[in-house]
Amino acid sequence: MLHLLFSSSSSPSCCFCADLTLATIDVAHPQQRQPFSPLFQTSKWLLLSKKPLFYKFHPSHPAVAHPRVQQKHSLLRVRAVVSGAEERIEKPGLQLNVPGCETLPPIWQPKRVVLVRHGQSTWNEIGRIQGSSNFAVLTAKGESQAETSRQMLLSDSFDLCFHSPLARAKRTAEIIWGFRKNAMIPIEDLREIDLYSFQGLMKNEGKQLYGEAYRTWQKDAANFSIDGHYPVRELWERAQKCWSTILCSEGRSILVVAHNAVNQALVATAAGLGPEYFRQLLQSNCGVSVLDFTPRSSGEGLPFVCLDRLNQTPSPPIAGEQAGGRKTRSRILLICHGATESNIQKKFATQEEPMNMLGIIQSTKTAELLLDVAVGAVFCSPQPCALETASAIVKEAADCLGADCVPRSVELIQMDELKDMSWGAWRGKLKEEVAPLDRWEDYLQHEDVAGAENFLSLWERAGKAWQNLLKYIDVLESQGEEKTLVVVGHEIVHVAMLGHCLGLSQAFFGSFRLDSGSLSVIDFPDGSTQRGVIRCLNYTAHLGRWAVPVTCASLADEKF
């Protein structure tokens, strides 16, 4: 049994200590418990210790704030939804975040925030460490990248534009904002990460002058300190302050133009991820990331947050060989199958549904995108829509007749663990109808659907699939062969695998969106045994007119 206790501190939260398993539990009223020890009183973040495992949640976390939580006198009954979480040991002083922590203000209407990193700067070009210095300006390439981003976002009716005050970001914002009438608003806290004595050095100079500190900056940035400061931790605090300004503004569709590190921190703090995720959420020059914020149906508590896409770049993401400034050793491409009729109608799919004509076009476009990629193997779900998409990729590789393209044979491997979820009583129903008081993604975590696969079962088999893919890459690495795997499957399974890649619990399940025909790229600069870097998420630019628009909202689309 799990014992959850409500804190008596000024910032009420919910804590529990135990092995995490699905269970029905009793929760004591705050006044019936003694105050928590200093361990629980000193932090708003996820607290981890070796034995036992301590978690701290805000009341609006899915495990606590579900509408079915009912208070009766001094007793609450809750169904715990977080299960199977792996224990993680971090260095002393490093704080971690979880969904629902107090990093975001409450909102009363849906909001969409589009983050853009500035175009290439003069210091980007030569490899000089910029930090929050203000000497670099955009190169001609950077101006061109910004113009491409402007075209990408041309149809978006932004209400507001916030930007970093630094010249390279301000100029990028001016290009993208174009002839829109509203004034752009600088926010000082949107400046790039403060790197103190590192700023202005060439990267090789940083290695020579700072040795061990520079290695910590590269390998363990959250614990990197210089001149008496912890730059990444300071950046996370700044990003949290920025969200208060951005989300409390009048705008519903908001453009934010800033920098690599601060945009990473904005994405991470919105999703509830701590500073240990620095460099796992790539931000390329003029890369576009989209976050959707939706108020809860009760009108209270923190908003739902969905990362609609990450790092949609002016050039295809498979062209880049660098991940977080380092050459990638191996790569996994997650491709969602082409569209089906259920996708178009926003219904839960049947098990044997084929692609429709739009899906066939999308799969062809995806196959063309991958023509120049040295693929080691294609893994796919055995269901028709995924198998048809994977077959189109393999066939395009075999039939390639282009001047710069060498026909090649690519192995196609069906993997049962990649199958779509069996939806049971939800099969064929509209997604917006099945859980009127909840997001269906959250509903699945605390309720079983008649005749459907249990969500925990889905999460576990997605984890098994992910581990099998990493083992396959490890074999390819040991043989010196092509180290790019293509994985074709279904949105829900790919989202779960992304969660396993980032070491998240299933409480994060509703935090990511993937569209039909989309591409997500995960790089492994330190090899498959180390953590992956999300190069891009839900990339659809290759689909052209057959894609979901870049800034299409993930929730309540008609409200935007």
C-alpha positions in Angstrom: 0.0 0.0 0.0 1.2 3.5 -0.7 0.7 6.2 2.0 0.2 9.7 0.7 0.4 12.6 3.1 -0.6 16.2 2.4 2.0 18.7 3.5 1.3 21.2 6.2 3.8 23.7 4.6 2.7 27.0 3.1 3.0 25.4 -0.3 0.8 22.3 0.1 1.9 19.2 -1.8 1.6 15.5 -1.7 4.3 13.1 -0.7 4.7 9.4 -0.6 7.4 6.9 0.3 7.2 3.4 -0.9 7.7 1.1 -3.9 5.4 2.4 -6.6 2.6 0.0 -7.6 -0.9 0.5 -8.8 -3.1 0.5 -5.7 -6.1 2.1 -4.0 -5.0 4.0 -1.0 -6.2 6.1 1.9 -4.9 9.6 2.3 -4.9 11.4 5.7 -6.2 14.9 6.1 -3.3 17.4 6.6 -4.3 18.3 10.2 -4.1 14.7 11.3 -0.4 14.4 10.6 2.8 15.8 12.1 4.8 18.3 10.1 7.2 16.7 7.6 10.9 16.5 8.2 13.2 19.2 6.8 13.8 16.8 3.8 10.2 17.5 2.6 10.0 21.1 3.6 13.1 22.4 1.8 12.2 21.7 -1.8 9.4 22.1 -4.4 11.2 19.5 -6.6 11.2 15.7 -6.9 13.3 14.4 -4.0 15.2 11.2 -4.5 17.2 9.2 -2.0 18.6 5.7 -2.2 16.4 3.9 0.3 13.5 4.6 0.5 12.3 6.5 -2.6 10.6 9.9 -1.8 8.4 11.8 -4.2 6.8 15.2 -3.8 3.9 16.3 -5.9 1.8 19.4 -6.2 -1.9 18.8 -5.7 -2.7 19.2 -9.4 -0.4 16.3 -10.4 -2.4 13.6 -12.2 -1.8 11.2 -9.3 -3.5 13.6 -6.8 -5.7 16.1 -8.6 -7.9 13.8 -10.6 -11.7 14.7 -10.5 -12.4 11.4 -8.8 -10.4 12.4 -5.7 -13.2 13.1 -3.2 -12.8 14.5 0.3 -15.1 13.1 2.9 -14.5 14.5 6.3 -10.8 13.6 7.1 -10.4 11.0 4.4 -9.5 11.1 0.8 -9.5 8.1 -1.5 -7.1 8.2 -4.4 -5.9 5.8 -7.0 -2.2 5.9 -7.4 -1.1 6.1 -11.1 2.6 6.3 -11.0 4.1 2.8 -11.1 7.3 1.1 -11.9 9.4 4.3 -11.6 13.1 3.5 -11.6 15.2 4.8 -8.7 17.8 7.3 -9.8 20.7 8.5 -7.7 21.9 12.0 -8.4 24.7 14.1 -7.0 24.0 16.1 -3.8 22.4 19.4 -4.4 20.9 18.6 -7.8 17.2 19.1 -7.8 14.7 17.4 -10.2 11.3 18.3 -11.3 8.1 16.4 -12.1 4.8 17.3 -13.9 2.7 19.5 -11.8 5.5 21.2 -9.8 5.0 24.9 -9.2 6.7 26.3 -12.2 3.7 27.5 -14.1 1.0 30.0 -13.2 -2.7 28.9 -13.6 -4.4 30.0 -16.9 -8.0 30.4 -17.8 -7.9 30.0 -21.6 -5.8 27.8 -23.9 -2.5 29.3 -24.9 0.1 28.3 -27.6 3.7 29.3 -27.2 6.1 29.1 -30.2 9.8 29.1 -29.3 12.4 30.0 -31.9 16.2 30.0 -31.4 18.0 32.8 -33.2 19.7 32.2 -36.5 23.4 31.5 -36.9 25.6 34.2 -35.3 29.1 35.3 -36.1 30.3 33.5 -32.9 28.3 30.3 -33.8 30.2 30.3 -37.1 33.7 30.3 -35.6 33.0 28.3 -32.4 33.3 31.0 -29.8 31.4 30.6 -26.5 28.7 33.3 -26.4 26.8 32.9 -23.2 24.9 36.1 -22.4 27.5 38.3 -24.1 26.2 40.7 -26.7 29.0 41.0 -29.3 27.8 38.5 -31.9 25.3 39.4 -34.7 23.6 37.3 -37.3 25.6 36.0 -40.3 24.1 36.0 -43.8 23.2 32.4 -43.2 21.5 33.3 -40.0 19.4 36.0 -41.7 18.4 33.5 -44.3 17.5 31.0 -41.6 15.3 33.6 -39.9 13.6 34.3 -43.2 12.8 30.6 -43.7 11.3 30.6 -40.2 9.3 33.6 -41.0 7.8 31.8 -44.0 7.1 28.8 -41.9 5.2 30.9 -39.4 3.7 33.3 -41.8 0.1 32.2 -41.4 0.2 32.3 -37.6 -1.8 35.1 -36.1 0.4 35.8 -33.1 -0.9 38.2 -30.4 2.5 38.9 -28.8 6.2 38.6 -29.4 8.6 38.3 -26.5 12.4 38.2 -27.2 15.8 38.2 -25.6 17.4 41.6 -25.5 20.6 40.3 -27.1 21.2 41.5 -30.7 21.3 38.1 -32.4 17.9 37.2 -31.0 16.3 40.6 -31.4 17.3 40.7 -35.1 15.8 37.2 -35.6 12.6 38.3 -33.9 12.4 41.4 -36.2 12.7 39.3 -39.3 10.1 36.7 -38.2 7.7 39.3 -36.8 7.8 41.2 -40.1 5.0 43.7 -40.6 2.9 42.6 -37.7 1.6 45.7 -35.9 2.0 44.8 -32.2 5.3 45.9 -30.6 7.9 43.3 -29.7 8.6 43.0 -26.0 12.1 42.3 -24.6 12.5 40.2 -21.5 15.8 40.3 -19.7 15.5 36.8 -18.3 15.3 35.4 -21.9 19.0 36.2 -22.4 21.3 33.3 -23.0 22.8 31.3 -20.2 25.3 33.3 -18.1 28.7 31.5 -18.5 30.8 34.1 -16.8 34.6 33.5 -17.4 33.8 31.1 -20.3 32.2 33.8 -22.4 34.3 35.0 -25.3 36.6 32.0 -25.3 37.1 29.7 -28.2 36.0 26.2 -27.3 39.6 24.8 -27.4 40.7 27.6 -25.1 38.0 26.6 -22.6 39.4 23.1 -22.6 43.0 24.3 -22.1 42.3 27.0 -19.4 39.6 25.2 -17.4 40.3 21.5 -17.8 38.1 19.6 -15.4 35.5 22.4 -15.2 35.2 22.3 -19.0 34.7 18.5 -18.9 32.0 18.9 -16.3 30.3 21.5 -18.5 30.3 19.0 -21.4 29.4 15.8 -19.5 27.5 16.9 -16.3 26.3 20.5 -17.0 23.8 20.6 -14.2 26.6 20.3 -11.7 29.0 22.6 -13.6 30.2 25.6 -11.5 32.3 28.6 -12.4 33.2 31.8 -10.7 31.0 30.7 -7.7 27.9 30.1 -9.9 26.0 27.1 -11.2 25.0 28.4 -14.6 22.5 25.7 -15.6 20.6 25.8 -12.3 20.5 29.6 -12.5 19.1 29.3 -16.0 16.3 26.9 -14.8 15.2 29.4 -12.2 15.2 32.2 -14.8 13.1 30.1 -17.2 10.5 29.6 -14.5 10.2 33.3 -14.0 9.8 33.8 -17.8 6.8 31.5 -17.8 5.1 33.7 -15.3 5.5 36.7 -17.6 4.6 34.8 -20.8 1.6 32.8 -19.6 0.1 35.7 -17.6 0.1 38.0 -20.6 -3.1 38.7 -22.6 -2.0 36.8 -25.7 -3.3 33.4 -26.6 -0.8 32.7 -29.4 2.6 33.9 -28.4 6.0 34.0 -30.2 9.2 33.8 -28.1 12.6 34.3 -29.8 15.6 33.5 -27.7 18.6 31.2 -27.5 19.7 27.5 -27.4 20.1 27.0 -23.7 17.3 29.2 -22.5 14.9 27.6 -25.0 15.9 24.2 -23.6 15.2 25.4 -20.1 11.8 26.8 -21.2 10.7 23.5 -22.7 12.0 21.5 -19.8 10.5 23.6 -17.0 7.2 23.7 -18.8 7.2 19.9 -19.1 8.4 19.5 -15.5 11.9 18.4 -16.2 14.9 19.5 -14.1 18.4 20.8 -15.1 19.8 17.3 -15.5 17.9 17.3 -18.9 20.1 20.1 -20.3 21.4 19.1 -23.8 18.7 16.3 -24.1 16.3 18.6 -25.9 18.2 20.0 -28.9 17.6 23.6 -30.1 19.2 24.3 -33.5 19.6 27.7 -35.1 16.1 28.9 -36.0 14.6 25.6 -34.7 10.9 26.0 -33.9 9.4 24.3 -30.8 5.7 24.5 -30.0 4.1 24.2 -26.5 0.3 24.0 -25.9 -1.1 25.0 -22.5 -4.7 24.0 -21.7 -6.5 24.9 -18.5 -8.1 22.1 -16.5 -11.8 21.6 -16.8 -12.2 22.6 -13.1 -10.7 26.0 -13.9 -8.2 25.4 -11.0 -4.7 24.2 -10.7 -1.8 24.1 -13.1 -2.4 23.8 -16.9 -1.9 20.7 -19.0 1.2 21.1 -21.1 1.8 19.3 -24.4 5.1 19.6 -26.4 3.5 19.7 -29.8 6.9 19.6 -31.6 10.5 20.2 -30.8 13.2 21.8 -33.0 11.5 22.0 -36.4 14.4 23.3 -38.4 14.8 25.1 -41.8 16.8 22.1 -43.0 15.9 18.4 -42.5 16.9 17.0 -39.1 18.6 14.0 -40.6 21.2 16.2 -42.3 22.8 17.1 -39.0 25.5 14.9 -37.5 26.0 16.9 -34.3 24.0 16.3 -31.1 24.5 18.9 -28.4 27.7 20.1 -30.1 29.1 16.5 -30.4 29.2 14.1 -33.4 26.5 11.5 -33.0 27.6 7.8 -33.0 24.2 6.3 -33.6 20.6 7.3 -34.2 17.0 6.1 -34.0 14.4 7.6 -36.3 10.8 7.1 -34.9 8.3 7.4 -37.8 4.6 7.4 -37.2 2.7 5.5 -39.9 0.8 7.3 -42.6 -2.7 8.6 -42.0 -5.7 6.3 -41.6 -9.4 7.2 -41.6 -9.4 7.0 -37.8 -6.5 9.6 -37.7 -8.5 12.0 -39.9 -11.6 11.6 -37.9 -9.7 11.7 -34.5 -11.1 8.4 -33.5 -9.4 5.4 -31.7 -8.2 2.9 -34.3 -9.0 -0.6 -35.1 -6.2 -3.2 -35.0 -6.2 -4.0 -38.7 -6.8 -0.6 -40.3 -4.9 0.3 -43.5 -3.6 3.7 -44.6 -5.9 5.9 -46.6 -4.7 7.8 -49.7 -3.3 10.6 -47.6 -1.3 8.1 -45.6 0.1 6.5 -48.8 1.3 10.0 -49.9 2.8 10.7 -46.5 4.7 7.3 -46.5 6.1 8.1 -49.9 7.3 11.5 -48.8 8.9 10.0 -45.7 10.6 7.3 -47.9 12.0 10.1 -50.1 13.3 12.0 -47.1 15.3 8.9 -46.0 16.9 8.1 -49.4 20.4 9.4 -48.4 20.3 7.9 -44.9 22.5 4.8 -44.3 19.9 2.7 -42.5 21.0 -0.4 -40.6 17.5 -1.9 -40.4 13.8 -0.9 -40.4 11.7 -2.1 -37.4 7.9 -1.9 -37.6 4.7 -2.9 -36.0 3.0 -5.9 -37.7 -0.2 -4.0 -38.2 -1.2 -3.0 -41.8 -0.8 0.8 -41.6 2.7 0.6 -40.0 3.8 -2.3 -42.2 2.7 -0.5 -45.4 4.7 2.6 -44.3 7.8 0.6 -43.5 7.5 -1.3 -46.8 7.4 1.9 -48.8 10.7 3.0 -47.1 12.4 -0.3 -47.9 11.1 -0.3 -51.5 12.2 3.3 -52.1 15.8 2.3 -50.9 15.8 -0.7 -53.2 14.5 1.1 -56.3 16.6 4.3 -55.9 17.7 5.4 -59.3 18.9 9.0 -58.5 22.3 10.2 -59.6 23.5 10.4 -56.0 21.6 7.5 -54.6 22.9 3.9 -54.5 20.2 1.2 -54.5 20.5 -0.9 -51.4 18.8 -3.7 -49.5 17.4 -2.8 -46.1 16.2 -5.5 -43.6 12.6 -5.2 -42.5 11.9 -6.6 -39.0 8.5 -6.9 -37.5 8.4 -6.4 -33.7 5.2 -7.4 -31.8 6.1 -5.0 -29.0 5.5 -2.1 -31.4 1.8 -3.0 -31.9 -0.8 -0.3 -31.3 -2.8 -0.4 -28.1 -5.9 -2.5 -28.2 -8.6 0.0 -27.5 -11.5 -2.3 -26.5 -14.7 -0.3 -25.9 -13.1 2.9 -27.1 -12.4 1.4 -30.6 -14.0 3.7 -33.3 -15.0 6.4 -30.8 -14.1 10.0 -31.0 -11.2 10.9 -28.7 -13.0 14.0 -27.3 -16.0 11.9 -26.2 -14.4 9.2 -24.1 -13.3 11.2 -21.1 -15.3 14.4 -20.8 -13.8 15.4 -17.4 -10.2 14.4 -18.2 -7.7 14.1 -21.0 -8.0 10.6 -22.3 -4.2 10.2 -21.9 -4.6 10.8 -18.1 -7.8 8.8 -17.8 -5.9 5.7 -19.0 -3.5 6.0 -16.2 -6.0 5.5 -13.4 -8.9 3.6 -15.1 -9.1 0.5 -17.3 -11.2 0.6 -20.5 -13.4 -2.5 -21.0 -11.7 -4.9 -23.4 -8.7 -2.7 -23.8 -5.1 -3.3 -23.0 -4.0 -2.1 -19.6 -2.0 1.1 -19.8 0.7 -0.3 -17.6 1.1 -3.2 -19.9 1.5 -0.9 -22.9 4.1 1.2 -21.0 6.1 -1.9 -20.1 6.1 -3.4 -23.6 7.1 0.0 -25.0 10.0 -0.1 -22.6 10.9 -3.6 -23.7 10.8 -2.5 -27.4 13.1 0.4 -26.6 15.6 -1.8 -24.8 15.6 -4.2 -27.8 16.3 -1.4 -30.2 19.2 -0.2 -28.1 20.7 -3.7 -28.0 20.4 -3.9 -31.8 22.3 -0.6 -32.1 24.9 -1.9 -29.7 25.5 -4.8 -32.0 25.8 -2.6 -35.1 28.3 -0.3 -33.2 30.4 -3.3 -32.3 30.5 -4.4 -35.9 31.3 -1.0 -37.3 28.2 -1.0 -39.5 25.4 1.6 -40.2 24.1 2.7 -36.9 20.8 4.4 -37.9 17.6 2.4 -37.1 14.2 3.4 -38.5 11.3 2.4 -36.3 7.8 2.6 -37.8 4.8 2.4 -35.5 2.0 4.1 -33.7 1.7 7.4 -31.9 0.9 6.0 -28.4 3.8 3.5 -28.5 6.3 6.0 -29.8 5.3 8.5 -27.1 5.9 5.8 -24.5 9.3 4.9 -26.0 10.2 8.6 -25.8 9.3 8.5 -22.2 11.6 5.6 -21.6 14.4 7.3 -23.6 14.2 10.3 -21.2 13.8 8.2 -18.1 10.3 9.4 -17.3 7.4 7.8 -15.5 4.1 7.2 -17.3 2.7 10.3 -15.6 4.4 12.2 -18.4 2.4 10.3 -21.1 0.2 13.2 -22.2 3.2 15.6 -22.4 4.1 14.8 -26.1 2.2 14.9 -29.4 3.0 13.0 -32.6 1.2 13.3 -35.9 0.7 10.7 -38.7 3.7 10.7 -41.0 5.9 12.5 -38.5 9.6 11.9 -37.8 11.3 12.1 -34.5 15.1 11.8 -34.3 17.0 10.5 -31.2 20.8 10.8 -31.3 23.3 8.9 -29.2 26.6 11.0 -29.2 28.0 8.8 -26.4 26.8 5.5 -27.8 23.6 3.5 -27.2 24.5 2.7 -23.6 24.3 6.4 -22.7 21.3 8.7 -22.7 19.7 9.8 -25.9 19.4 13.4 -27.2 16.1 14.4 -28.8 17.1 16.1 -32.0 13.6 16.8 -33.1 10.1 15.7 -32.2 7.1 15.5 -34.5 8.9 16.8 -37.6 6.5 17.1 -40.5 8.0 19.7 -42.9 9.0 16.9 -45.3 5.2 16.2 -45.9 4.7 19.6 -47.5 1.0 20.3 -48.1 0.1 16.9 -46.7 1.3 17.8 -43.2 -0.4 19.1 -40.1 0.5 22.8 -39.9 3.6 23.5 -37.8 1.7 25.3 -35.0 -1.5 23.3 -35.0 -2.7 23.0 -31.4 -2.7 19.6 -29.8 -5.8 20.2 -27.6 -9.1 21.9 -28.4 -8.0 22.9 -31.9 -11.2 24.9 -32.5 -10.3 27.3 -29.7 -7.3 28.5 -31.5 
